[in-house]
Amino acid sequence: MEENLFEQRTDLSQLQQSVNQLKNEIGKVIVGQDQMVELLLAGILADGHILIEGVPGVAKTLTAKLLSRTISVGFSRIQFTPDMMPSDVIGTSVFNPGQGSFQFKPGPVFSNIVLIDEINRAPAKTQAALFEVMEERQITVDGQSFQLQVPFMVVATQNPIEQEGTYHLPEAQLDRFLFKINVGYPTIEEEFRIVSNHHSMNLGNMIGLVQPALSSDTISSLRTQVRGLHVEDKLIHFITSVVATTRNHKSIYLGASPRASIGILNAAKAIAAMRGRDFVIPDDIVYVIPPVLRHRLELTPEKEMDGATTDQVITEIIQSVEIPR
């Protein structure tokens, strides 16, 4: 009876229709990778940035580009390199002789969806240029602040294998990503479909089939719906208990911050809405905990030497905290 009352609070039909449209458009080109697509869409609804990690050739960049095509907003792509400077990302002040003054020339980060390829290839100084823009959605140059358009979302990719010429992302920057999505190899059946699709139609034609399905105004209204979803106090206690456990766990050197708790809450709301509910259940929270936490935790050297992964420790933590029913 209580569930029926919850279901009548908010009409999520437009949100579900929009999500299905986006999935269908992306699915015209991308085979499989269902979790990556679902978390990307959840990131849009939760107003969060996303880090995608995977070996070359598993469609990380392609999926991000397709996402931008399905939404009628601005898109820019930045290829990070070791010689890149902060001004190459955020822009710089240029002297205008006619007016006798400096004018700010915006960089490629001034867009709606910003794809940063191989984010770990740029040095710390350039990565630090993203701190303010990712958290506050603004840029400060020469004492002037410039607001970015809404929506604003950074989708960054990195290769976990190749380490030559790369720089470790600072923990402060990693903490600004809502999700870290690990992308694996496709199954044999999925790879067969991928190769068959490329045999019958080239990639350019396939991308041309993808049509815009959402506007920026629609995204803003859907985000408002998501923020208004019902979350019981016992579920918030569950979230904070999991995050607090990461700070006292014997296998973890660096635990998660309150920003992680807020990220889990916002992400769980987005997943609940995508699944047709205007209230969050424990399964929504358990589903989003790994992608929200895996890049925020640092294991102890002993645990890493034992070959343990962050995801394994996260699973242990979830199992150690009582899940409310």
N, C-alpha and C positions, 0 to 999 in steps of 0.2 A: 504493500500500500504506500509506504514511504517513497519507494522508487518511482511509482506512478506520479506522485506529487512532484517529485523533482523533474520528471520528464516534461511536465506541463509548464515549467517556469519560463523556459526560453525556447524559441523556435530556431533550431539549428539547421533547418533544411537548406538555407542559402549557403551556409558554411560547408555543409557536406557536399552540396552540388558543386561548389567552387573547388573543393579539394579533389573530388572525382574528376573534374575537368582538367585540373593541373596534372593529375596522375596519368590520365588518358593521353594528354599531349606529350608529356615526357616519355610515356611508354611507346610512342610511335618510333622512337629511336633507341631508347635504353631498354635492354633486355635484363630482367632480374633486378638485382640491387634494390629490392623492395624497402629494406630498412633504411638505406641511405636516402631514398626519395622521401619516405615518410618523415624522417628526422629533418630533412631540409624544409619540408612544408611546415613541420611543427616549429622550426626555427623562425620562419616568417611570421606565423601566428603569435609566437611568444616574443617577437621583437628581439631576437638574439643572433649573434654571430656564430659561424660554424667553421670548424677546422676539419678537413678531410685528409686522412692519411691512408696511403696505399701504394703498392708498387706501381711502376709505370704501366700504362696500357689498360687500366681497369675502369676507364671512363670518368675519372674524378672531374677533370676540367670540362669535359663534354657535358656532364650532367649539370654543372653550375651554369654553363652557357645556355643550355636548354631551359633551365629555370628562369633565366632572365628573359628568354623569348616568350615564355608563357605569361609574363606579367608586363603590362604596358607601362614600364618605367625605364629610367635611364640605366645604362649598363656600361661599365668600363673594366678593362682587364689590365693588370699590371704584372709583368714578369719580373720577379725579384732577382737581382744579380749581385755579386759581391761588391761591385763598384757603384751601386746605386746610392744616391744621397737623399736625405729627407725631403729636400725641395723637389725631387723628381716625383714624389708621392703627393705631398700636400700643396705644392705650388710655391711661388716666390714673388717677391716684390720687384717690379720692373720700372725703371725710370722713364717717365713720359716727358720728353723735351718740350712738347707743345704746352703742357700744363705746368712744367717745372716741378713736378712732384712724382713720388713713387706710387704705382698702382699695383694692386695684388692680382696676379694671374693664377687662377685656380688650377690645381693639379688634377690628375685622374681620379683621386679619391672623392672628388666632388661629383658624385653620381648616386644612384639609388642602390643598385646591386654592384658591389665591387669585388671582382674575382682577382685574388692575389695568388699567382702560380708560384709554387716553391718558395713559400714565405720564409723558410729557414735558410735561404741562400743570401739574404741581405744581412749586413752587420748590425750589431745591437743599436747603433745610432739611428739607423733607418727604421728598424723595427719599433724603436721607442717613439717615433713620429706618429705611430698609430694609437698610442695610449689614449690620448685625449679624444681623438675622433671616434674610437670604438666605444668609449664609456659615456662621453657627454654629447656626442653627435655634433661637435663643433671643432673648429680649428682656430688657434690663436697665433697670429703672425704679426710681429712688430707692434705688439700691444693691442692689436685689433682682433676681435672675435668674429668668426664667420660661421653661421649656422648651416648645417647640411639639410637637404630636403628630406621629407618623410615620404616613404619609408627609406631607411638606410640599413644596409646589411653587408657585412664582409663575409665572403666565402673564400677561405684560404686552403691551399693544398700543400702537402709536403710528402716527400719520399722517405720512408723509414729505413731504407737499405743503404742508399748512397750517402756517405758522410763526408767525402772530400769536398771542400769548398762550401761547407754548410756551417751554420751557427745555431747553437742551442737557443730556442725561444725562451726569453726570460719568464719566470713564473708569473710575474705581474701581468704579462701580456697573455699568457695561456689562460689566466683566470678570467680574462675578458671574453673568452669564447664560451658560449652556452653549451655547445656540444663538441666533442671530438668523435668523429665517425671513422671507424676502421673499416676499410673496404678490402674484401678478399677477392680471390679468383672466382670466376663464375663456375657453375656446375658444367659437366660435359654437355648436357642437354641445352643449357643456356648458351654455351659457346657455339654449339651447332647453329642455333638460331641467329646468333650474332654474325657468324660467317655467311650464313645463307642470305641474311638481309643485305650484307655488303656485296654479295655476288649478284643479287637481283637489282640493287639500286645503290648508286654511290652516296657517300655520306652527305655531300652538299644537298642532293635532292631530298634525302631523308630529313635533314634539318629544316628544309624549306616547307615540309608538311606541318611543322609545329606552329600553331597559331596562338596569339595572346588570348588568355582566358580571364585575366583579372586586371583591374585598374588600381591605382594607388588609393583612391577613395574607398573602394571595396575592401582593400586590405585594412585600412584604418577602422572601418566599421566592424569587420570580423575580429580584429584585435580587441575592440571594446567588448564584444560578446565574450571572448575568451577570458578577459580579465574579470568579468562578472560571474564566472562559474562558481558553484557552491563547493566549498572545501570544509569538512568538519575539523574541529580542533584536534581530535585524536589523530587525524592524518598529518596535521602540521607537526604534532609531537613526534610522530614516526619519522618525518623528514629530518627534524632537528636532532633526533636521537642517532640516526644513521650518520649524519655529518659530524656530530660530536664524537662518535666512536672513532672516526678517522684520526682524531687529534690525540687519542690515547692508545692507539693500537700498536702492539709490539713490532709489527712488520712495517710500519709507516714512519718515515722520517719527517715528512711535511704533510700535515692534514689539510682539510678543506676549510674555506672561510665561510662566513655568513652569506657571501655572494653565491656560493654553491647551493645553500639551502633555498635561497630565492629562485635560483635557476631551476632546481628540481620542482618547486611549486609551479612556476610559470610553464615549464615544459609539460608537467603532468596535466595541467589545465588544457593545454593545446592538444595533447593526445586524447584526452577525454572528449573534447569537442569534435575532433576528427572521427571519433568512434561513435558519435551520435548522442553523447550524454552531456548534460549541463551540470554534472556533478562529478567529482573525482573519486575514484575507488583505489584501493591499495595496489591493484595490478598496474594502474597507470604510473604510479610512483615507482614501483619496482622496475618497470620497463625503461624509465628514463634515467634511473640512478647511474648505470654504467657509463653512458655517453656524457653525462654531466660531470661525473667525478674522475674519469680515467686520466684526464690531462691535468688535474689539479692536485693529484697525490704523488708523492715521491717516496718510493720504497727505501728501506734501509739497505746499505751496501751488502749486508749479510744475506738479506732476502733476495736481492738481485743475483748474488753469486749462486744461490740455490736454484736459480732458474725460474723463480716465481714471476708471475705477471701481475700488473695492477688489477686487471679484470678478475683474476682468481682471488685476490685479497678483498675486492669489493663484494664478490659473491659470499665470501666468509662473513663479512660484516652484515650483509643483508640477512643471512641465516641466523646471525647471533642476536639480532634485534627482533623483538616480538612484533609481528605484523598485525595491525588492528583489523578486526572483523566486524 
